[in-house]
């Protein structure tokens, strides 16, 4: 293998490693946002559960006031009934008292249903709070890990950049310039190789056949380009 190829492959290994580090670095904000979204989602469920408890409690309070009002009306009639002398008026008063008792019974049945809902809603609230507490701890751990990844990736990128400069300087100038142009054109996106071998007459990148002339030039150590995908080619022989 020709010397410029070995030197440029070393540069490419550095670039591929840097691309992976950059991807790790760039993914941190999105991963943090995803973790925050989990926390916000659990907070919204907790808020909804808390609101449900308050709603049922308000309903229960209204029921209790309604019961008190009916019982007060009943007590008023009972106190007046002792002074009623007319049988018809007395029967009417007793009938009204029965109506109040019936209404109170119905409302108290509904009161029991609401109390049962409150109990379930409070249990759901407690569970939502437990889940949120767990989520907050996990998010804090994830955020801490992501901060470490961010710092580690940034430091590693800085170190790799220092190594890349002398590695690229060791490459023959024409080959280095062509390699840099290909990288700048976007052909090395996501760490994809720009310099690839010719194997069995096929480009190591696009898997298309390479002309005999290109294979011969690559074998001679000349910097050549695949006519199909534009990758730089070299011979492993």
C-alpha positions in Angstrom: 0.0 0.0 0.0 1.4 3.4 -1.0 2.5 5.8 1.7 0.0 8.6 1.0 -2.8 6.0 1.2 -1.7 4.8 4.6 -1.4 8.4 5.9 -4.8 9.4 4.4 -6.5 6.4 5.8 -5.2 7.5 9.3 -6.8 10.9 8.7 -10.0 9.2 7.6 -10.1 7.1 10.8 -9.7 10.3 12.8 -12.5 11.9 10.8 -14.9 9.0 11.2 -14.2 9.0 14.9 -14.8 12.7 15.1 -18.0 12.4 13.2 -19.3 9.8 15.7 -18.2 12.1 18.6 -19.9 15.0 16.9 -23.1 13.0 16.6 -23.0 12.2 20.3 -22.4 15.8 21.1 -25.3 17.0 18.8 -27.7 14.4 20.2 -27.5 15.7 23.8 -30.0 18.6 23.5 -32.6 16.3 21.8 -32.1 13.6 24.5 -32.4 16.2 27.2 -35.6 17.5 25.7 -37.0 13.9 25.5 -36.2 13.4 29.2 -37.9 16.7 30.1 -40.9 15.7 28.1 -41.3 12.6 30.2 -41.2 14.7 33.3 -43.7 17.2 31.9 -46.1 14.4 30.9 -46.1 12.9 34.4 -46.5 16.4 35.9 -49.6 16.9 33.7 -51.0 13.6 34.8 -50.5 14.6 38.4 -52.1 18.0 37.8 -55.1 16.2 36.2 -55.4 13.8 39.1 -55.2 16.6 41.6 -57.9 18.5 39.7 -60.1 15.4 39.8 -59.8 15.2 43.6 -60.7 18.9 44.0 -63.7 18.5 41.6 -65.1 15.5 43.6 -64.5 17.3 46.9 -66.4 20.3 45.7 -69.2 18.1 44.6 -69.2 16.4 48.0 -69.3 19.8 49.7 -72.3 20.8 47.6 -74.1 17.6 48.5 -73.4 18.1 52.2 -74.9 21.6 51.9 -77.9 20.3 50.1 -78.5 17.7 52.8 -78.1 20.3 55.6 -80.6 22.5 53.8 -83.2 19.7 53.5 -82.7 18.7 57.1 -83.1 22.3 58.2 -86.4 22.5 56.2 -87.5 19.3 57.8 -86.7 20.5 61.3 -88.6 23.7 60.6 -91.8 21.8 59.6 -91.4 19.4 62.6 -91.2 22.3 65.0 -94.4 23.8 63.5 -96.3 20.5 63.3 -96.8 20.5 67.1 -98.9 23.6 66.8 -101.0 22.4 63.9 -104.6 21.7 64.9 -106.1 20.8 61.5 -105.7 17.1 60.6 -105.4 17.9 56.9 -102.7 20.4 57.5 -100.9 17.9 59.8 -101.1 15.2 57.2 -99.7 17.6 54.6 -96.8 18.5 57.0 -96.1 14.8 57.5 -96.1 14.2 53.8 -93.7 17.1 53.3 -91.4 15.6 56.0 -91.5 12.2 54.2 -90.6 14.0 50.9 -87.6 15.6 52.6 -86.5 12.3 54.1 -86.8 10.7 50.6 -84.7 13.5 49.0 -82.1 13.3 51.8 -81.9 9.5 51.2 -81.3 9.9 47.5 -78.7 12.6 48.0 -76.9 10.6 50.7 -76.7 7.7 48.2 -75.1 10.0 45.7 -72.9 11.2 48.5 -71.6 7.7 49.1 -70.8 7.4 45.4 -68.9 10.6 45.4 -67.0 9.6 48.5 -66.0 6.4 46.8 -64.8 8.4 43.7 -62.8 10.7 46.0 -61.1 7.7 47.6 -60.2 6.3 44.2 -59.1 9.7 42.9 -56.9 10.2 45.9 -55.4 6.8 45.3 -54.7 7.8 41.7 -53.2 11.1 42.9 -50.9 9.2 45.2 -49.8 6.9 42.4 -49.3 9.8 40.0 -47.1 11.5 42.6 -45.1 8.3 43.2 -44.6 7.9 39.4 -43.5 11.5 39.1 -41.0 11.2 41.9 -39.5 8.2 40.2 -39.4 10.0 36.8 -37.8 13.1 38.4 -35.0 10.9 39.8 -34.5 9.1 36.5 -34.5 12.4 34.5 -32.0 13.9 36.9 -29.8 10.8 36.4 -30.2 11.0 32.6 -29.5 14.7 32.6 -26.3 14.1 34.6 -25.2 11.3 32.2 -26.0 13.6 29.2 -23.9 16.4 30.7 -21.0 14.0 31.1 -21.5 12.8 27.5 -21.5 16.4 26.4 -18.3 17.2 28.2 -16.5 14.0 27.2 -17.5 14.4 23.6 -16.3 18.0 23.5 -13.0 17.1 25.1 -12.5 14.2 22.8 -13.3 16.3 19.8 -10.7 18.8 20.8 -8.1 16.1 21.3 -8.9 14.5 17.9 -8.6 17.9 16.2 -5.1 18.3 17.6 -4.2 14.8 16.3 -5.8 15.4 12.9 -3.7 18.4 11.9 -0.3 16.7 11.9 -1.9 13.6 10.4 -3.2 15.5 7.4 0.1 17.4 7.0 1.8 14.0 6.5 -0.4 13.3 3.4 0.8 14.2 -0.1 -0.6 17.6 -0.9 -2.7 16.7 -4.0 -4.3 13.8 -2.3 -5.0 15.8 0.9 -6.6 18.6 -1.1 -8.8 16.2 -3.1 -9.9 14.4 0.2 -10.8 17.7 1.9 -12.8 18.9 -1.2 -14.8 15.6 -1.1 -15.4 16.0 2.6 -16.5 19.6 2.1 -18.9 18.5 -0.6 -20.8 16.4 1.9 -19.8 13.0 0.7 -18.5 12.1 4.2 -21.8 12.9 5.8 -22.5 10.8 9.0 -18.9 9.6 9.0 -19.1 7.8 5.7 -15.7 7.0 4.1 -14.4 9.1 1.3 -11.3 7.0 0.6 -12.2 3.4 -0.2 -10.5 0.4 -1.7 -11.0 -1.2 -5.0 -11.8 -4.9 -4.4 -12.5 -7.4 -7.2 -12.9 -4.5 -9.6 -15.6 -2.9 -7.5 -15.7 0.4 -5.7 -15.7 -0.1 -1.9 -18.3 2.6 -1.5 -21.0 2.3 -4.2 -20.3 -1.3 -5.1 -20.2 -0.5 -8.8 -17.7 -1.8 -11.3 -14.6 0.4 -11.8 -13.0 0.8 -15.2 -9.8 -1.0 -16.0 -7.9 2.2 -16.4 -9.0 3.4 -12.9 -8.0 0.1 -11.4 -4.6 0.4 -13.1 -4.1 4.0 -11.9 -5.1 3.0 -8.3 -2.6 0.1 -8.4 0.1 2.6 -9.4 -0.7 4.7 -6.4 -2.3 7.6 -8.3 -5.2 9.4 -6.5 -8.2 8.4 -8.6 -11.9 8.9 -8.2 -14.8 6.5 -8.8 -16.7 7.4 -11.9 -20.0 6.5 -10.2 -20.0 7.9 -6.6 -17.0 10.2 -6.6 -15.1 8.4 -3.8 -11.3 8.4 -3.8 -10.0 4.9 -4.7 -6.9 3.0 -3.7 -5.6 -0.5 -4.3 -4.9 -2.8 -1.4 -2.4 -4.7 -3.5 
